Every structure is written in structure tokens, then in C-alpha cells.
Amino acid sequence: QVQVVESGGGLVQAGGSLSLSCAASGGTVRTNIMGWYRQAPGMQRELVATFASSGVTRYADSAKGRFTISRDVAKNTVYLQMNSLKPEDTAVYYCYANIYTWTAGSRDYWGQGTQVTVSS
């Protein structure tokens, strides 16, 4: 019932910008943590940025100063503004959410992934 859906990926040249968005829907009653992970070919999925309900944000070292995560709590939506993109940012970006619903309790949900490709 719960769905986590990303949008906003695409192809951009190095130095350019992209903005990703992700919305959780379908029986959602509380979204505690939302964020973004990415997985490049041959690599493990890694944290990019997260936004907790406390307002605390976390960023990968490689993302600090370039990426900004934000949330619209009322809409259960998280955004990732990516500036000064580098070829090494190329990956499939996955939205992550820890969501509590009265039917399923608390669990992790993942989006389907959106491709971000940064060309040299």
C-alpha cells in the first residue's frame, strides 16, 4: 500500500544541477526519516543525505557543500538539490523512508530508483 516514488533524474554535464523529489503515499501516517542513497555500477549502495524528523541532516562527505536535502513533512516529501555535479555522482539514486503506518507498523521503504548521469 505504501509507495515511495522518485522523480527528477536525468543527464547533465559536469558542473550542472539536478533536483530530485520523492513522495511517500498510501496509508502513510508518520514519516520519521527520509533521504537519498545511491548505487553506482559495481558499488554498494551508499548514503547520500538523510533528513530526520528532529531536523538533523546527514550528508556523505562527497555531497557536503554541493547537495542540499529538504523535506515537506506535511506532504511526506523529500527533495535533493544537487549542484556542481561531478561524473563520480553518476548512479541510480534511491529514495529511502522509514515510515510508520497503523496497518504495517514501522519499516523501511525504498523507491524504484532514478538514474542520474553526469557527463564530463
C-alpha positions in Angstrom: 0.0 0.0 0.0 2.8 2.4 0.9 4.6 3.7 -2.2 7.8 5.7 -2.4 8.3 7.3 -5.8 11.2 9.4 -7.0 11.4 11.8 -9.9 13.9 14.3 -11.4 16.8 12.2 -12.6 18.4 12.7 -15.9 21.5 13.5 -17.8 23.6 16.6 -17.0 27.0 17.9 -17.8 29.7 18.2 -15.1 29.1 21.4 -13.2 25.4 21.3 -13.8 22.5 20.8 -11.4 19.6 18.4 -10.9 16.8 18.4 -8.4 15.2 15.1 -7.2 12.0 14.7 -5.4 10.4 11.8 -3.6 6.9 11.4 -2.1 5.7 8.7 0.2 2.0 7.9 -0.1 -0.6 5.2 0.6 -1.6 4.7 4.2 1.3 6.8 5.5 0.8 8.2 9.0 4.3 9.1 10.0 7.5 9.5 8.1 10.4 9.7 10.5 13.4 9.7 8.3 13.6 10.3 4.6 16.6 10.5 2.5 18.6 9.5 -0.5 21.0 6.7 -1.3 22.8 5.9 -4.5 24.4 3.0 -6.1 26.9 3.2 -8.9 27.8 0.2 -11.1 29.8 -2.4 -9.2 29.5 -0.4 -5.9 27.5 -0.8 -2.8 24.5 1.4 -2.1 25.7 4.3 -0.1 24.1 7.1 1.9 23.9 10.5 0.1 21.8 12.5 2.6 19.1 12.0 5.1 16.7 14.2 7.0 15.3 13.1 10.3 12.1 14.4 12.0 14.3 16.2 14.5 15.6 18.3 11.7 19.1 16.8 11.8 20.6 16.2 8.4 23.4 13.9 7.4 25.4 14.1 4.2 28.1 11.9 2.7 31.4 13.7 2.7 31.3 13.8 -1.1 28.0 15.6 -1.0 28.7 18.3 1.6 28.7 21.8 0.2 27.1 20.6 -3.1 23.9 18.9 -2.2 21.0 20.1 -0.1 18.3 17.9 1.3 15.0 19.3 2.4 11.6 18.0 3.5 8.0 18.9 3.3 6.8 16.9 6.3 3.1 17.6 5.7 3.4 16.1 2.2 5.8 13.3 3.2 8.1 14.5 0.5 11.9 14.9 0.4 14.0 16.7 -2.1 17.6 16.7 -3.1 19.1 19.7 -4.8 22.4 18.7 -6.4 24.7 21.4 -7.6 28.2 21.3 -9.1 27.7 17.7 -10.2 30.7 15.6 -11.0 30.9 12.4 -13.1 31.5 10.4 -10.0 28.0 11.4 -8.9 26.7 9.1 -11.6 24.5 6.5 -10.0 21.0 5.3 -9.5 19.5 7.4 -6.7 17.1 5.7 -4.4 14.7 7.4 -2.1 14.6 6.0 1.4 11.9 6.4 4.0 11.3 4.9 7.5 7.5 5.0 7.8 5.1 4.0 10.5 1.6 3.0 9.5 -1.1 1.7 11.7 -1.5 -1.3 9.4 2.1 -2.3 9.0 4.0 -0.7 11.8 7.4 0.8 11.3 9.5 -0.3 8.4 11.9 0.8 5.7 10.7 1.6 2.2 12.6 2.2 -0.9 11.8 3.9 -4.2 12.4 2.3 -7.5 15.4 4.5 -8.2 16.1 7.2 -10.7 19.2 7.4 -12.9 21.5 10.4 -12.6 24.2 10.6 -15.2 26.8 13.3 -15.2 29.0 13.6 -18.3 32.4 15.0 -18.5 
